[in-house]
């Protein structure tokens, strides 16, 4: 009996230990399961509008994923330096990256960003190709693979002061000649030393290349042809840069533009200190805010060209997933969420950012909040782009230097484009 009782006692102890182990295992499993996956999303200031609201809604739907926003410059040159440093170290901590249209080809070639074909289902891929801006998708497609999904669309728009043009009886200028005439007349009539004629971004940043592309469209010129031949020394390319330098010499554009970025120009225009401006759609959101001195005084028109209306350089931000990220599936969930129809709509209504999904332009609430979208939609047929090449970033740095030098009168337009063309040919031949 003693041994029987002792055996029973041992069995109870073993059973107790087994129960404890099971409880510990289950608790551990629950703890592991409850641990949140953390992902970081990095987008420039324009694209960060409503980001907190979007993250809150996403985390409510996906409670096991924690999204950390990382602030980064909206100036492409500065943002790219941050990204390239991280990629050089094979750092996967920035899971989702906001890309300028000039980056996908370069980053794809470098192996920095993940092809989304590897992550998206066939159904999701078909939806992306059907519903998103075709020009943006083309920029994000490298050698047949999609590397990024557009967050919002962009175009370098031509803004004008409705109040000043109406005062002088002018319609928005269609040609460069119209532009010069109107600036000269309005500056004379206003006699305001703080008023500039025509401002755009001409600092040594990506913006100066975008603006040159706009002026090139006014002459029919291109930086590269479809076969990669450099066309910077063509009469059309030279004429575009000559007009840019001519406007500075004539006082149509102020000399200060050689240091300006988009935000600088938007503030100057909002303060009523310019008649015309090239800038991105975010600026209209600033002008239409309550209390803005420019509320309901700003219009948008097609870019004037040499002989008639020209095209606008396409911009925008797309979201890519870091190749070195350890949480690609969670990152993809957030990319799909923030680029869905509803959040495209909310950004359009509350910030004037152009929707990346084409059907959002038909939404009555969006059009009610942004009457200018009707004009923008018409202009969407007239878009031009920067060269799509894996070596675009090297090409851009060369152009930024020499275009800026020409506007500073350090180089003549002929010298600037000749030197740029020679260097770009070297880059393309490497």
C-alpha positions as CSV (number, residue, x, y, z in Angstrom):
1,X,0.0,0.0,0.0
2,X,2.9,2.3,0.8
3,X,4.4,1.9,-2.6
4,X,1.0,2.4,-4.2
5,X,0.4,5.6,-2.3
6,X,4.0,6.8,-3.2
7,X,3.3,5.9,-6.9
8,X,0.1,7.9,-6.9
9,X,1.9,10.9,-5.3
10,X,4.6,10.8,-8.1
11,X,1.9,10.6,-10.8
12,X,0.2,13.7,-9.2
13,X,3.5,15.6,-9.2
14,X,4.2,14.6,-12.8
15,X,0.7,15.6,-13.9
16,X,1.1,18.9,-12.0
17,X,4.4,19.6,-13.7
18,X,2.8,18.8,-17.1
19,X,0.0,21.2,-16.4
20,X,2.5,24.0,-15.4
21,X,4.5,23.4,-18.6
22,X,1.4,23.5,-20.7
23,X,0.3,26.7,-19.1
24,X,3.8,28.2,-19.5
25,X,3.9,27.1,-23.2
26,X,0.5,28.6,-23.9
27,X,1.3,31.8,-22.1
28,X,4.5,32.1,-24.0
29,X,2.7,31.4,-27.3
30,X,0.1,34.1,-26.5
31,X,2.9,36.5,-25.5
32,X,4.8,35.9,-28.8
33,X,1.5,36.1,-30.7
34,X,0.7,39.4,-29.0
35,X,4.0,41.0,-29.8
36,X,3.5,43.6,-32.5
37,X,5.3,43.7,-35.8
38,X,6.9,47.1,-36.2
39,X,7.3,48.7,-39.6
40,X,8.7,52.2,-40.4
41,X,7.3,54.3,-43.3
42,X,9.4,57.2,-44.6
43,X,7.6,59.9,-46.7
44,X,8.4,63.6,-47.4
45,X,6.4,66.3,-45.8
46,X,3.9,66.7,-48.7
47,X,2.9,63.0,-48.6
48,X,2.8,62.9,-44.8
49,X,-0.5,64.8,-44.8
50,X,-3.1,62.6,-43.0
51,X,-0.4,60.0,-42.3
52,X,-1.2,60.0,-38.5
53,X,-4.9,59.4,-39.3
54,X,-4.1,56.7,-41.8
55,X,-1.8,54.9,-39.4
56,X,-4.5,55.1,-36.6
57,X,-7.1,53.5,-38.9
58,X,-4.6,50.9,-40.2
59,X,-3.6,49.9,-36.6
60,X,-7.2,49.6,-35.7
61,X,-7.7,47.1,-38.5
62,X,-4.4,45.4,-38.0
63,X,-3.7,45.5,-34.2
64,X,-0.7,43.2,-34.5
65,X,1.2,45.8,-36.7
66,X,2.7,49.0,-35.3
67,X,3.6,51.7,-37.9
68,X,6.3,54.2,-37.1
69,X,6.4,57.3,-39.3
70,X,9.9,58.7,-40.2
71,X,10.1,62.3,-41.2
72,X,12.3,62.9,-44.3
73,X,12.9,65.9,-46.5
74,X,10.6,66.6,-49.4
75,X,13.7,67.8,-51.4
76,X,14.6,64.7,-53.4
77,X,18.4,65.2,-53.3
78,X,18.3,65.4,-49.5
79,X,16.0,62.4,-49.1
80,X,18.0,60.3,-51.5
81,X,21.2,60.8,-49.4
82,X,19.4,59.4,-46.4
83,X,18.1,56.4,-48.3
84,X,21.4,55.6,-50.1
85,X,23.3,55.7,-46.7
86,X,20.9,53.1,-45.3
87,X,21.1,50.9,-48.4
88,X,24.9,51.0,-48.4
89,X,24.7,49.4,-44.9
90,X,22.0,46.9,-46.1
91,X,19.8,48.4,-43.4
92,X,16.2,47.1,-43.6
93,X,14.8,49.3,-40.8
94,X,13.0,51.7,-43.1
95,X,10.5,49.2,-44.4
96,X,8.5,51.5,-46.7
97,X,10.1,54.3,-48.8
98,X,8.4,57.2,-50.5
99,X,10.0,57.5,-53.9
100,X,10.5,60.4,-56.3
101,X,9.7,59.4,-59.9
102,X,13.4,59.7,-60.8
103,X,14.4,56.9,-58.4
104,X,12.7,53.6,-59.2
105,X,14.9,52.6,-62.2
106,X,18.1,53.4,-60.2
107,X,17.0,51.7,-57.0
108,X,15.7,48.6,-58.9
109,X,19.0,48.3,-60.7
110,X,20.9,48.6,-57.4
111,X,18.7,45.9,-55.8
112,X,17.5,48.2,-53.1
113,X,13.7,47.8,-53.5
114,X,11.6,44.7,-53.8
115,X,9.7,43.8,-56.9
116,X,6.0,43.8,-55.9
117,X,5.3,41.1,-58.4
118,X,6.9,38.8,-55.7
119,X,4.4,40.0,-53.0
120,X,1.1,40.9,-54.7
121,X,-1.5,38.3,-55.6
122,X,-2.5,38.2,-59.3
123,X,-5.9,39.7,-58.4
124,X,-4.2,42.6,-56.6
125,X,-1.8,43.2,-59.4
126,X,-4.6,43.4,-61.9
127,X,-6.4,45.9,-59.7
128,X,-3.3,48.1,-59.4
129,X,-2.8,48.1,-63.2
130,X,-6.5,48.9,-63.8
131,X,-7.1,51.6,-61.2
132,X,-3.9,53.7,-60.9
133,X,-2.4,56.5,-63.0
134,X,-0.9,54.8,-66.1
135,X,2.1,57.3,-66.4
136,X,3.0,56.7,-62.7
137,X,2.8,52.9,-63.1
138,X,5.0,53.1,-66.2
139,X,7.7,55.0,-64.2
140,X,7.5,52.4,-61.5
141,X,7.7,49.4,-63.9
142,X,11.3,48.4,-64.6
143,X,12.0,45.5,-67.1
144,X,8.5,44.3,-66.8
145,X,8.3,44.3,-63.0
146,X,6.4,46.7,-60.7
147,X,8.6,48.2,-57.9
148,X,6.3,50.8,-56.3
149,X,2.6,51.8,-56.0
150,X,1.7,55.5,-56.5
151,X,0.7,57.3,-53.2
152,X,-0.3,60.4,-55.0
153,X,0.1,61.9,-58.5
154,X,1.7,65.2,-59.2
155,X,2.4,67.6,-62.1
156,X,4.4,70.8,-62.2
157,X,1.5,73.2,-62.6
158,X,1.3,76.7,-63.8
159,X,-0.4,79.0,-61.2
160,X,-1.6,82.5,-61.9
161,X,-3.1,85.3,-59.9
162,X,-6.8,85.6,-61.0
163,X,-7.2,88.9,-59.2
164,X,-4.3,90.6,-61.0
165,X,-5.0,89.2,-64.4
166,X,-8.7,90.2,-64.1
167,X,-7.7,93.6,-63.0
168,X,-5.7,94.1,-66.3
169,X,-8.2,92.2,-68.5
170,X,-5.9,89.3,-69.3
171,X,-6.6,85.6,-69.9
172,X,-3.9,83.1,-68.7
173,X,-0.9,83.3,-71.1
174,X,-0.7,80.7,-73.8
175,X,2.7,81.6,-75.2
176,X,6.0,82.9,-73.8
177,X,5.3,86.2,-75.6
178,X,2.0,86.4,-73.7
179,X,3.8,85.7,-70.5
180,X,6.4,88.4,-71.0
181,X,3.7,91.0,-72.0
182,X,1.5,90.2,-69.0
183,X,4.3,90.3,-66.4
184,X,5.6,93.6,-67.8
185,X,2.1,95.2,-67.8
186,X,1.1,94.0,-64.3
187,X,4.4,94.9,-62.7
188,X,4.1,98.4,-64.2
189,X,0.5,98.8,-63.1
190,X,1.1,97.5,-59.5
191,X,4.3,99.4,-59.0
192,X,5.0,97.1,-56.0
193,X,8.8,96.5,-55.3
194,X,7.9,93.2,-53.5
195,X,6.0,91.8,-56.4
196,X,7.8,89.3,-58.7
197,X,6.6,88.3,-62.2
198,X,7.2,84.6,-62.6
199,X,8.8,82.3,-60.1
200,X,9.9,78.6,-60.2
201,X,12.5,76.3,-58.6
202,X,15.9,76.9,-60.0
203,X,18.2,76.0,-57.0
204,X,20.6,73.1,-57.6
205,X,18.0,70.5,-56.8
206,X,15.8,68.2,-58.8
207,X,13.3,71.0,-59.2
208,X,15.4,72.8,-61.7
209,X,15.5,69.7,-63.9
210,X,11.7,69.4,-63.7
211,X,11.3,73.1,-64.7
212,X,13.7,72.7,-67.6
213,X,11.6,69.7,-68.7
214,X,8.5,72.0,-68.7
215,X,10.3,74.7,-70.8
216,X,11.6,72.0,-73.1
217,X,8.1,70.9,-73.8
218,X,7.4,74.4,-75.0
219,X,9.9,74.0,-77.8
220,X,9.4,70.3,-78.5
221,X,12.8,69.4,-77.1
222,X,14.0,66.4,-75.1
223,X,17.0,65.5,-72.9
224,X,17.3,62.0,-74.4
225,X,15.5,60.4,-77.3
226,X,13.9,56.9,-77.1
227,X,17.2,55.3,-77.9
228,X,19.2,57.2,-75.2
229,X,20.8,59.7,-77.6
230,X,21.6,63.0,-75.8
231,X,19.7,65.9,-77.4
232,X,20.8,68.7,-75.2
233,X,22.7,70.5,-78.0
234,X,19.6,70.6,-80.2
235,X,18.2,74.0,-81.2
236,X,15.0,73.1,-79.2
237,X,17.0,72.4,-76.0
238,X,19.1,75.5,-76.4
239,X,16.1,77.7,-77.0
240,X,14.4,76.5,-73.8
241,X,17.5,77.4,-71.7
242,X,18.0,80.7,-73.5
243,X,14.4,81.7,-72.6
244,X,15.0,80.9,-69.0
245,X,18.1,83.1,-68.9
246,X,16.4,85.8,-70.9
247,X,13.6,86.0,-68.4
248,X,16.1,86.6,-65.6
249,X,17.9,89.3,-67.5
250,X,14.6,91.1,-68.3
251,X,13.3,90.9,-64.7
252,X,10.4,88.6,-65.7
253,X,11.8,86.1,-63.1
254,X,13.7,87.4,-60.1
255,X,17.4,86.5,-59.6
256,X,16.4,84.8,-56.2
257,X,14.9,81.8,-57.9
258,X,18.4,80.2,-58.2
259,X,18.1,79.4,-54.5
260,X,14.4,78.5,-54.4
261,X,12.7,75.1,-53.6
262,X,9.0,74.4,-53.9
263,X,8.1,75.5,-50.4
264,X,10.0,78.8,-50.8
265,X,8.0,79.6,-53.9
266,X,4.7,78.6,-52.4
267,X,5.2,80.9,-49.4
268,X,6.2,83.8,-51.6
269,X,3.1,83.3,-53.8
270,X,0.8,82.9,-50.8
271,X,2.1,86.2,-49.5
272,X,0.9,87.8,-52.7
273,X,4.5,88.5,-54.0
274,X,4.3,86.9,-57.4
275,X,2.0,86.9,-60.5
276,X,2.9,83.5,-62.0
277,X,4.5,80.4,-60.6
278,X,5.4,76.8,-61.5
279,X,4.8,74.5,-58.5
280,X,3.3,71.2,-57.4
281,X,-0.4,70.7,-56.4
282,X,0.3,70.9,-52.7
283,X,0.6,74.6,-53.0
284,X,-3.1,75.0,-53.9
285,X,-4.0,73.4,-50.5
286,X,-2.0,76.2,-48.8
287,X,-3.7,78.9,-50.9
288,X,-7.2,77.7,-50.2
289,X,-6.8,77.4,-46.4
290,X,-9.0,79.7,-44.2
291,X,-7.1,82.9,-43.5
292,X,-4.8,82.6,-46.6
293,X,-4.5,86.0,-48.4
294,X,-4.7,84.1,-51.7
295,X,-7.9,82.2,-51.0
296,X,-10.0,82.1,-54.2
297,X,-7.5,84.4,-55.9
298,X,-5.4,81.7,-57.6
299,X,-6.0,79.8,-60.9
300,X,-4.3,76.9,-62.7
301,X,-3.7,76.8,-66.4
302,X,-1.6,74.9,-68.9
303,X,2.0,75.8,-69.1
304,X,2.7,78.5,-71.8
305,X,5.1,77.4,-74.5
306,X,6.9,79.1,-77.4
307,X,4.0,78.8,-79.8
308,X,1.1,77.6,-77.6
309,X,0.3,75.7,-74.4
310,X,3.0,73.2,-73.3
311,X,3.1,70.1,-71.2
312,X,3.8,69.7,-67.4
313,X,6.5,67.5,-65.9
314,X,5.0,64.6,-64.1
315,X,5.9,64.1,-60.4
316,X,4.3,62.5,-57.4
317,X,5.4,60.0,-54.7
318,X,5.2,56.2,-54.9
319,X,5.7,53.7,-52.1
320,X,8.3,50.9,-52.4
321,X,9.3,48.2,-50.0
322,X,12.9,47.9,-48.8
323,X,14.6,44.8,-50.2
324,X,16.4,44.3,-46.9
325,X,13.2,44.6,-44.8
326,X,12.3,41.6,-42.5
327,X,8.6,42.5,-42.5
328,X,7.7,42.7,-46.2
329,X,4.2,41.2,-45.7
330,X,3.3,43.7,-43.0
331,X,4.8,46.5,-45.1
332,X,2.7,45.5,-48.1
333,X,-0.5,45.5,-46.0
334,X,0.2,49.2,-45.1
335,X,1.1,50.2,-48.7
336,X,-2.2,48.6,-49.9
337,X,-4.1,50.3,-47.1
338,X,-2.7,53.9,-47.6
339,X,-3.2,53.7,-51.4
340,X,-6.8,52.4,-51.3
341,X,-9.7,54.4,-52.8
342,X,-10.9,56.0,-49.5
343,X,-7.5,57.4,-48.5
344,X,-6.8,58.7,-52.0
345,X,-10.2,60.5,-51.6
346,X,-9.4,61.8,-48.2
347,X,-6.0,63.2,-49.2
348,X,-7.6,64.9,-52.3
349,X,-10.4,66.5,-50.2
350,X,-8.3,67.6,-47.3
351,X,-4.9,68.5,-48.8
352,X,-5.4,69.0,-52.6
353,X,-2.9,66.2,-53.4
354,X,-3.8,64.7,-56.7
355,X,-5.2,61.2,-56.5
356,X,-3.2,58.3,-57.8
357,X,-6.4,56.3,-58.5
358,X,-8.0,57.7,-61.6
359,X,-11.6,57.2,-60.6
360,X,-11.2,59.5,-57.6
361,X,-11.3,62.4,-60.0
362,X,-14.9,61.6,-60.8
363,X,-15.9,61.6,-57.1
364,X,-18.5,64.4,-56.5
365,X,-17.1,65.1,-53.0
366,X,-13.6,65.5,-54.3
367,X,-14.6,67.8,-57.1
368,X,-16.7,69.9,-54.7
369,X,-13.7,70.3,-52.4
370,X,-11.3,71.0,-55.3
371,X,-12.9,72.8,-58.3
372,X,-9.4,73.2,-59.7
373,X,-9.3,69.4,-60.3
374,X,-11.5,69.9,-63.3
375,X,-8.8,72.1,-64.9
376,X,-6.0,69.7,-63.7
377,X,-7.9,66.7,-65.2
378,X,-7.9,68.4,-68.6
379,X,-4.2,69.1,-68.3
380,X,-3.6,65.5,-67.4
381,X,-3.6,64.7,-71.1
382,X,-0.5,67.0,-71.5
383,X,2.2,65.5,-69.3
384,X,5.9,65.1,-70.0
385,X,8.5,63.2,-68.0
386,X,12.1,63.1,-67.1
387,X,14.2,60.5,-68.9
388,X,13.5,56.9,-67.7
389,X,17.0,55.4,-67.4
390,X,18.8,53.5,-64.7
391,X,21.4,56.2,-64.7
392,X,19.0,59.1,-64.4
393,X,20.3,60.2,-61.0
394,X,23.8,60.8,-62.3
395,X,22.3,62.6,-65.3
396,X,20.2,64.8,-63.0
397,X,23.1,65.9,-60.9
398,X,24.9,67.0,-64.1
399,X,21.9,68.9,-65.3
400,X,21.3,70.5,-61.9
401,X,24.8,71.9,-61.9
402,X,24.9,73.3,-65.4
403,X,21.3,74.6,-65.6
404,X,22.0,76.5,-62.3
405,X,25.3,77.8,-63.6
406,X,23.6,79.2,-66.7
407,X,21.0,81.0,-64.6
408,X,23.8,82.4,-62.5
409,X,25.5,83.6,-65.7
410,X,28.6,81.6,-64.8
411,X,28.1,79.7,-68.1
412,X,26.3,80.7,-71.2
413,X,23.4,78.5,-72.3
414,X,25.5,77.1,-75.0
415,X,28.4,76.2,-72.6
416,X,26.1,74.8,-70.0
417,X,24.3,72.4,-72.4
418,X,27.5,71.4,-74.2
419,X,29.3,70.5,-71.0
420,X,26.2,68.7,-69.6
421,X,25.8,66.8,-72.9
422,X,29.5,65.7,-72.9
423,X,29.3,64.5,-69.3
424,X,26.0,62.7,-69.8
425,X,27.4,60.8,-72.8
426,X,30.3,59.6,-70.6
427,X,27.8,58.4,-67.9
428,X,25.7,56.6,-70.5
429,X,28.7,54.9,-72.0
430,X,30.0,53.5,-68.7
